[in-house]
């Protein structure tokens, strides 16, 4: 018998703290708020100094995280130590929240691959530059956890531009079919280099794309660290419990250029930037804590100095690293060097002897 039935789906939108810092029921207590704030502010100081280092020629091309601190710290803070993080290339604040040493992060952006060394126990994968290639890795890792009956989940970060990549869509499809314990965190910062989000997709949200793959999607205010934390924590708990994946779309904004090789003035207006400055994630949490008397001007002064001192120490440590061994460019491409790499290394060594 023929029939015509209309199916309907919904996507949640979440904001807990408004731009003035008002929040009736924060999902974390005072000490956790202070830690979150410390991580966000330290990440901003790290970021500001990275831009200065690049302009001085002391590091190479750099991708700023300015304006996206809450999306990264809120989601990373929701992870347990046993969970695994699969970043793209703009996750400096998430790395800091997971405990990545700052001097290694500076070393990476200076072109030293030793900066991609992840200390044992941090459960992070290295920086992924190609757009959208890290979600399949996160899904595969999560599927392995499920097969081995290990109770951890994975989190992978990507931007609105990567949401248009086939790799990302295939990763979500696999995750949905196999109910992999993975949380996809899309930092929708409105611009994929010069391509605005409205040209990236015709759908009203990126979060709703999860529906097509059979799992939940939620759009949160990405500059509200409470909303990001709550949504990611709930998604991770469900993933670890065997209830499958989730997509968390963090609606945020890239305040700076795409990278230091870009000039955003060519494709977006100053008025747009000024409007988003009013939504600044760090200012928002500071206002909330000041209202609740969890924070003070004296606390702010101490933290600013501490963050500046830590960053300067990291810069010093990075610049004092011994010169890398050039032979390593051949040794660590694969677990076991291929014949071609061995031949190239012999040719290189032969050139040195001449």
C-alpha positions as CSV (number, residue, x, y, z in Angstrom):
1,X,0.0,0.0,0.0
2,X,1.4,3.4,-1.0
3,X,1.9,6.1,1.6
4,X,3.4,9.5,1.9
5,X,4.9,10.2,5.3
6,X,7.0,13.2,6.3
7,X,9.8,12.5,8.8
8,X,10.9,15.3,11.1
9,X,14.2,15.8,13.0
10,X,15.4,18.4,15.4
11,X,18.8,19.8,16.5
12,X,19.3,21.3,20.0
13,X,20.9,24.8,20.4
14,X,22.5,25.5,23.7
15,X,23.7,28.7,25.5
16,X,24.1,28.8,29.3
17,X,26.0,32.1,29.8
18,X,25.1,35.3,27.9
19,X,27.5,37.9,26.6
20,X,27.2,39.9,29.9
21,X,28.4,36.8,31.9
22,X,25.0,36.0,33.4
23,X,24.4,32.3,34.1
24,X,21.9,30.8,36.5
25,X,23.2,27.3,36.7
26,X,26.8,26.9,35.6
27,X,27.8,23.2,35.1
28,X,31.1,23.6,37.0
29,X,32.1,25.0,40.4
30,X,34.3,27.9,41.3
31,X,37.7,26.2,41.2
32,X,37.0,24.6,37.8
33,X,35.9,28.0,36.5
34,X,39.2,29.5,37.7
35,X,41.2,26.7,36.0
36,X,39.2,27.2,32.7
37,X,39.8,30.9,32.8
38,X,43.6,30.4,33.5
39,X,43.8,28.0,30.5
40,X,42.0,30.4,28.2
41,X,44.0,33.4,29.2
42,X,47.3,31.5,29.0
43,X,46.3,30.3,25.6
44,X,45.7,33.9,24.5
45,X,49.1,35.0,25.8
46,X,50.7,32.1,24.0
47,X,48.9,33.0,20.8
48,X,49.8,36.7,21.0
49,X,53.5,35.8,21.4
50,X,53.4,33.3,18.6
51,X,52.2,36.1,16.3
52,X,55.1,38.3,17.4
53,X,57.6,35.5,16.9
54,X,56.3,34.9,13.4
55,X,56.6,38.6,12.5
56,X,60.2,38.6,13.8
57,X,61.0,35.6,11.7
58,X,61.6,33.3,14.7
59,X,58.8,30.8,13.8
60,X,57.1,30.1,10.5
61,X,53.5,30.4,9.3
62,X,51.2,30.2,12.3
63,X,47.4,29.7,12.7
64,X,46.0,31.9,15.4
65,X,43.4,30.7,18.0
66,X,42.2,34.2,19.0
67,X,38.5,34.1,19.8
68,X,38.2,30.3,19.8
69,X,39.6,29.7,23.3
70,X,36.2,28.7,24.9
71,X,35.4,26.2,22.1
72,X,38.8,24.5,22.7
73,X,39.2,24.7,26.4
74,X,35.6,23.9,27.2
75,X,35.6,20.7,25.1
76,X,39.1,19.5,26.2
77,X,38.3,20.2,29.8
78,X,35.3,17.8,29.5
79,X,37.6,15.0,28.5
80,X,38.9,12.4,30.9
81,X,42.6,11.6,31.0
82,X,42.0,8.2,29.2
83,X,40.2,9.9,26.3
84,X,42.2,10.6,23.1
85,X,42.3,13.9,21.2
86,X,42.8,14.2,17.4
87,X,43.4,17.9,16.5
88,X,43.6,19.8,13.3
89,X,46.1,22.8,13.1
90,X,44.3,25.4,15.2
91,X,44.0,23.6,18.5
92,X,46.7,25.3,20.6
93,X,44.3,26.0,23.5
94,X,43.0,22.4,23.5
95,X,46.6,21.1,23.5
96,X,47.4,23.4,26.5
97,X,44.3,22.1,28.3
98,X,45.6,18.5,27.8
99,X,49.0,19.4,29.2
100,X,51.1,19.8,26.0
101,X,54.4,21.6,26.8
102,X,54.3,25.1,25.3
103,X,58.0,25.0,24.1
104,X,57.2,22.0,21.9
105,X,54.3,23.8,20.4
106,X,56.5,26.8,19.5
107,X,59.1,24.4,18.1
108,X,56.5,22.8,15.8
109,X,55.5,26.2,14.4
110,X,59.2,26.9,13.9
111,X,59.4,23.9,11.6
112,X,61.0,21.6,14.0
113,X,59.1,18.2,13.9
114,X,60.3,17.4,17.4
115,X,57.6,19.8,18.4
116,X,55.1,17.1,17.2
117,X,56.4,14.7,19.9
118,X,53.6,14.0,22.3
119,X,54.8,13.2,25.8
120,X,53.6,9.8,27.2
121,X,50.2,9.9,28.9
122,X,48.8,13.0,27.2
123,X,46.7,10.9,24.8
124,X,46.9,13.4,22.0
125,X,47.7,12.9,18.3
126,X,50.0,15.3,16.5
127,X,49.0,18.4,14.5
128,X,47.2,17.5,11.3
129,X,47.6,20.1,8.5
130,X,45.5,18.5,5.6
131,X,41.9,19.7,6.0
132,X,39.6,16.9,7.3
133,X,42.0,14.0,7.4
134,X,42.0,13.6,11.2
135,X,38.3,12.6,11.8
136,X,38.8,9.2,10.1
137,X,41.8,8.6,12.4
138,X,39.7,9.4,15.5
139,X,36.9,7.1,14.3
140,X,39.2,4.2,13.6
141,X,40.8,4.7,17.1
142,X,37.4,4.8,18.6
143,X,36.3,1.6,16.8
144,X,39.4,-0.1,18.1
145,X,38.5,0.9,21.6
146,X,35.0,-0.6,21.2
147,X,36.3,-3.8,19.8
148,X,38.8,-4.1,22.7
149,X,36.0,-3.2,25.2
150,X,38.1,-0.3,26.5
151,X,36.1,2.5,28.1
152,X,37.5,5.6,26.5
153,X,36.3,7.9,23.8
154,X,38.0,10.1,21.2
155,X,37.5,13.7,20.3
156,X,38.3,15.2,17.0
157,X,38.4,18.9,16.0
158,X,37.7,20.4,12.6
159,X,36.4,23.6,11.2
160,X,33.4,24.6,9.1
161,X,35.6,24.2,6.0
162,X,36.4,20.6,6.8
163,X,32.7,19.9,7.2
164,X,32.6,20.0,3.4
165,X,35.3,17.4,3.0
166,X,34.6,13.9,2.0
167,X,36.9,12.5,4.6
168,X,34.9,14.1,7.4
169,X,31.6,12.9,6.0
170,X,32.9,9.3,5.6
171,X,34.2,9.4,9.1
172,X,30.8,10.4,10.4
173,X,29.1,7.7,8.4
174,X,31.5,5.0,9.8
175,X,31.0,6.4,13.3
176,X,27.2,6.2,13.0
177,X,27.1,2.7,11.4
178,X,29.5,1.2,14.0
179,X,28.4,3.4,16.9
180,X,32.0,4.4,17.5
181,X,32.7,6.2,20.8
182,X,33.8,9.5,19.2
183,X,32.7,13.1,19.6
184,X,33.1,15.4,16.6
185,X,33.8,19.0,17.6
186,X,33.3,21.4,14.7
187,X,34.6,24.9,15.4
188,X,32.4,26.9,13.1
189,X,34.5,30.1,13.1
190,X,32.5,31.5,10.2
191,X,35.3,31.6,7.7
192,X,37.3,28.8,5.9
193,X,40.1,31.0,4.8
194,X,38.0,33.4,2.6
195,X,34.9,31.2,2.2
196,X,32.1,32.2,4.6
197,X,30.0,29.6,6.3
198,X,26.9,30.6,4.3
199,X,28.7,29.5,1.1
200,X,30.1,26.4,2.7
201,X,26.7,24.7,3.2
202,X,23.0,25.4,2.5
203,X,21.9,23.7,5.8
204,X,20.9,25.9,8.7
205,X,23.5,24.4,11.0
206,X,26.4,22.1,10.7
207,X,25.1,20.2,13.7
208,X,22.1,18.8,11.7
209,X,24.5,16.9,9.4
210,X,24.8,14.3,12.2
211,X,21.1,13.4,11.7
212,X,21.9,12.0,8.3
213,X,24.4,9.7,9.8
214,X,22.2,8.4,12.6
215,X,23.4,10.2,15.7
216,X,22.9,13.4,17.7
217,X,24.0,16.9,16.7
218,X,24.0,20.0,18.9
219,X,24.9,23.6,18.1
220,X,26.3,25.5,21.1
221,X,27.4,29.1,21.6
222,X,31.1,28.4,21.1
223,X,32.1,31.5,23.0
224,X,30.2,30.2,26.1
225,X,32.6,27.9,27.8
226,X,29.9,26.5,30.0
227,X,27.7,25.4,27.1
228,X,30.7,23.9,25.3
229,X,31.8,22.0,28.4
230,X,28.3,20.7,29.2
231,X,27.5,19.5,25.6
232,X,30.9,17.8,25.2
233,X,30.8,16.2,28.6
234,X,27.3,14.7,27.9
235,X,28.4,13.5,24.5
236,X,31.5,11.8,25.9
237,X,29.5,10.1,28.7
238,X,27.1,8.7,26.1
239,X,29.9,7.6,23.9
240,X,31.8,5.8,26.7
241,X,28.5,4.1,27.7
242,X,28.1,2.6,24.2
243,X,25.5,5.0,22.9
244,X,27.5,6.0,19.9
245,X,28.9,9.3,18.5
246,X,27.8,12.9,18.6
247,X,28.6,16.1,16.7
248,X,29.0,19.3,18.7
249,X,29.0,22.5,16.6
250,X,30.7,25.4,18.4
251,X,29.4,28.6,16.8
252,X,32.4,30.9,17.3
253,X,34.6,33.4,15.3
254,X,38.1,33.5,14.1
255,X,39.2,37.0,15.2
256,X,42.5,37.0,13.3
257,X,43.7,36.0,9.9
258,X,43.3,32.4,8.7
259,X,47.1,32.1,9.2
260,X,49.9,34.6,9.2
261,X,50.1,34.0,5.4
262,X,46.5,35.4,5.0
263,X,45.0,38.9,5.0
264,X,41.4,38.8,6.2
265,X,40.8,42.5,5.4
266,X,40.4,41.4,1.8
267,X,37.3,39.4,2.4
268,X,35.5,40.5,5.6
269,X,34.5,43.8,7.2
270,X,35.8,45.5,10.3
271,X,32.2,46.0,11.4
272,X,31.8,42.2,11.6
273,X,34.9,41.8,13.7
274,X,33.8,44.5,16.1
275,X,30.4,42.8,16.6
276,X,32.2,39.5,17.5
277,X,34.5,41.3,19.9
278,X,31.5,41.9,22.1
279,X,31.1,38.1,22.4
280,X,34.7,37.5,23.5
281,X,34.8,34.2,25.5
282,X,37.5,35.3,28.0
283,X,35.7,38.6,28.8
284,X,32.5,36.7,29.3
285,X,33.8,34.2,31.9
286,X,35.7,37.0,33.7
287,X,32.5,39.0,34.0
288,X,30.7,36.0,35.4
289,X,33.4,35.2,38.0
290,X,33.6,38.9,39.1
291,X,29.8,38.9,39.6
292,X,30.0,35.8,41.6
293,X,33.0,37.1,43.6
294,X,35.1,34.1,42.4
295,X,37.6,36.4,40.8
296,X,39.2,39.8,41.6
297,X,41.4,42.4,40.0
298,X,44.3,41.1,42.1
299,X,43.7,37.6,40.8
300,X,43.7,39.0,37.3
301,X,47.0,40.8,37.8
302,X,48.6,37.7,39.3
303,X,47.4,35.5,36.4
304,X,48.5,37.9,33.7
305,X,52.0,37.9,35.2
306,X,52.1,34.2,35.7
307,X,50.9,33.5,32.1
308,X,53.5,36.0,30.7
309,X,56.3,34.4,32.7
310,X,55.3,30.9,31.6
311,X,55.2,31.8,28.0
312,X,58.5,33.6,28.1
313,X,60.1,30.6,29.8
314,X,58.6,28.4,27.0
315,X,60.0,30.6,24.3
316,X,63.4,30.5,26.0
317,X,63.3,26.7,26.2
318,X,62.2,26.3,22.6
319,X,65.0,28.6,21.3
320,X,67.6,26.8,23.4
321,X,66.7,23.3,22.1
322,X,69.7,21.7,20.5
323,X,69.9,21.6,16.7
324,X,67.9,18.6,15.3
325,X,69.8,15.8,13.6
326,X,69.2,16.2,9.9
327,X,69.3,12.5,9.4
328,X,66.0,12.3,11.3
329,X,64.2,13.5,8.2
330,X,64.7,10.0,6.8
331,X,64.5,8.0,10.0
332,X,61.1,8.9,11.3
333,X,58.9,9.2,8.2
334,X,57.8,5.5,8.7
335,X,58.2,3.1,11.5
336,X,60.7,1.2,9.3
337,X,62.5,3.2,6.6
338,X,61.5,2.2,3.1
339,X,64.2,1.2,0.6
340,X,63.8,4.5,-1.2
341,X,64.4,6.4,2.1
342,X,67.4,4.3,2.9
343,X,68.9,5.1,-0.5
344,X,68.2,8.8,-0.1
345,X,69.9,8.8,3.3
346,X,73.0,7.1,1.8
347,X,73.0,9.7,-0.9
348,X,72.7,12.5,1.7
349,X,75.5,11.0,3.9
350,X,77.7,10.6,0.8
351,X,77.2,14.3,0.0
352,X,78.4,15.2,3.5
353,X,81.6,13.3,3.0
354,X,82.6,15.2,-0.2
